[in-house]
Amino acid sequence: MRGKKMTTGKWVLIAALSVTCLLTGLGAGVQTAEARITDLVASTSGSFADTERHWAKKEIAEAVRAGWVQGFPDGTFRPEVPVSQEQFMALVERMLPAYSGHEPDDFARDLYLTPVKGRWSEKTYKHLLAAGILPSGNPQDPLTRVEAARLTLAALGKQSEGEKYRGTTSRFFSDVSLDNEHEVLMVYPIYKLGLMTGYPDGTFRPDDKVSRAQAVVLLNRIKEAQEELYPGQVTEAERQAMTKAVDSFVTAVMDKEKIRRYDDLVSHVQKNKLPVSEKFLQEHFSFMKYEVYDFIRFPRFNELIYYAKISDGKYRMTVQYYSGELGGSVDRTFYLASGDGKNFRLIGKDE
């Protein structure tokens, strides 16, 4: 893996303060709730005895100085030690913009939080669950490359990118079978986004364990990808107005008015002269056109949200969230238009 990339959210600072439950969980062998702060130590220079000639020396030093990871009391970083799933989850949490999240339902709690109950990583798992960044396996299991790809896509709100490759006949890597749809939907988009690469022999090695050094490089790429995927300066006031515009409309339609037929929805918009275009309705409510339908739950809008200003007066808002037992982890993108950054119209992607 090669490396770079980043943007900072408030969680970087919060996580840096939560040393007893997060930083202590990143050292090899530190896996209990009783882990002590002395198990890991900071380095002011980011230099370690075992990274001087390491291929990821620069990325490791930058990550340490940024407070994302730490070294060990003996002056080493142990770059080739495998990272566990819970350790990577904690690292990913630090890369995300701040969001409040919400209490999981009983099914989600039993399925995703039971394995970490009482562990140092429990709060991290609970927080990421609202954002649809879902673990697989046991928290102490080594993180594999394909799992790193899956979690990274979710952290960036880009899981839906995998749908482009469903049923593909293109073979990117010799060890990723087209018959293994799960791997294709994770590996192909992460590769095309430039976040993870293959090896010179034409393999991706999806089951290989991810080392501490590789995890640090991937953090850099996540950071840089956030800046590239969600460009433009969006003020806090604009973010709040955008969120309110989408949330208010979805809540009114689905919960307050309980509209379930597409024709009724169009009539509702026209009658009340709502700032919503026909293309927006088609993109997000076309399921209502069918006599019998099931639909993926809409977000609550207190989950992970990325905002972007993609052109003069046009904005994009991507919500990454857990949509319940049937939907699982989902990213949903809304487009909006505004002339003043205060009043927003809900529009289609290509308007």
Salt bridges, closest charged atoms under 4 A:
GLU52 OE1 - LYS57 NZ 3.16
ASP74 OD2 - ARG78 NH2 3.46
GLU80 OE2 - HIS54 NE2 2.45
GLU86 OE2 - ARG119 NH2 2.47
GLU93 OE2 - HIS127 ND1 2.84
GLU103 OE1 - ARG109 NH2 2.91
GLU103 OE2 - LYS126 NZ 2.76
GLU147 OE1 - ARG150 NH2 2.64
GLU161 OE1 - LYS164 NZ 2.86
GLU163 OE2 - ARG166 NH2 2.59
GLU181 OE1 - ARG166 NH1 2.69
ASP201 OD2 - ARG205 NH2 3.20
GLU224 OE1 - LYS5 NZ 3.72
GLU228 OE1 - LYS5 NZ 3.37
